[in-house]
Amino acid sequence: MPEAVPVTRPVPQAASGPLVRLNSLKRYFDVSPPWLARVLEGKPRAIVQAVDGVDIEIARGETFSLVGESGCGKSTVARLVVGLYPATQGGIEFDGMDMSVRRGSADNSAIRRRMQMIFQDPYASLNPRWRVFDIIAEPIRAFGLAASKDEIKQRVDGLLRQVRLTPADGAKFPHEFSGGQRQRISIARALASRPEFLVCDEPTSALDVSVQAQILNLMMELQRDYGLTYLFISHNLAVVYHISTRVGVMYLGRLVEVAATDTLFRRPRHPYTRMLLDTIPDLEMTGRRRMPVAGEVPSPINPPTGCAFHPRCPFANDRCKKERPELLAAEGTRVACHAVEEGRLPAEERSYAGH
């Protein structure tokens, strides 16, 4: 990441409770072959355990980031939160309201207006046949947030200015813009319904590094101006370090560590978190000892027993192979690791912050 991105942590607003709470959230996908093929070949059903019991609380005004390797389930969590996938088990609460409860269309609309999503691919998330004005105006019309065409135009023009575009850009089509400009349009569309909570699914991963910095700066500025709350999904640790208040590390559908950003980057506890952070180049040549990366991510169809990370962990023992660790408090973090709980893991300052 370029140095232009400021390290200014969003400060959560004081409130009586979290804005978003995930309770033992699970999402399984049935990827079995057709019934007849299973009978003839004698194969069992194949179930992908994409999200396997995730507990998260997100405070108002903060940026909570989920990180992990591809396939760990972080994007599935994002889609569960906004209702694109139904949960297999567990619950989602938004501002104290259970999202699984049946409500009338007016109540559902009022809740959905308060949460929006920014997708990963700015080339696929915008309708190529609509002009930018109509793309941004659609949420305003859908939620009845403007009384006249003139008011809609004023709102859309204002949103375009907020994301560093011009009102004249509203007459253009998405293909006339660069990737970074398209993502700005996506942000304007997300802000059109005046939401409080934005789910950002790797919003900068398809962009050049310099453009990533511009989009991150814009998102942080909008958060400060409007008190927005972000669930930020990313595999880019540098991006996560600069934008996050707290970070959750996922592995094979489970949370293995949750900590404040500075704490996690300065002193990671879980062996998997250390392994991820060891991929960051040591530009200052400190000579810090690195943990060797061994093995591959197991299949989510047939995950390992006990701790899912034990086949790749140099500190695993018999307990790790048999007993699934719980996410427990440990020196300012929450970590799911028997080695940390038993004191078998060497604790040391890793000094990843700033790289």
Secondary structure as UniProt FT lines:
FT   TURN            3..4
FT   STRAND          20..30
FT   HELIX           35..41
FT   STRAND          47..58
FT   TURN            60..61
FT   STRAND          63..67
FT   TURN            70..71
FT   HELIX           74..81
FT   TURN            82..83
FT   STRAND          89..94
FT   TURN            95..96
FT   STRAND          97..98
FT   TURN            99..100
FT   HELIX           105..113
FT   STRAND          115..118
FT   TURN            122..124
FT   TURN            128..129
FT   HELIX           132..142
FT   TURN            143..144
FT   HELIX           149..162
FT   TURN            163..164
FT   HELIX           167..171
FT   HELIX           174..176
FT   HELIX           179..191
FT   TURN            192..193
FT   STRAND          197..201
FT   TURN            203..206
FT   HELIX           209..226
FT   STRAND          229..233
FT   HELIX           237..243
FT   STRAND          246..251
FT   TURN            252..253
FT   STRAND          254..260
FT   HELIX           261..266
FT   HELIX           271..277
FT   TURN            278..279
FT   TURN            283..284
FT   TURN            300..301
FT   TURN            308..309
FT   HELIX           310..312
FT   TURN            314..315
FT   HELIX           318..322
FT   STRAND          328..330
FT   TURN            331..332
FT   STRAND          333..335
FT   HELIX           338..341
FT   TURN            342..343
FT   TURN            353..354
//
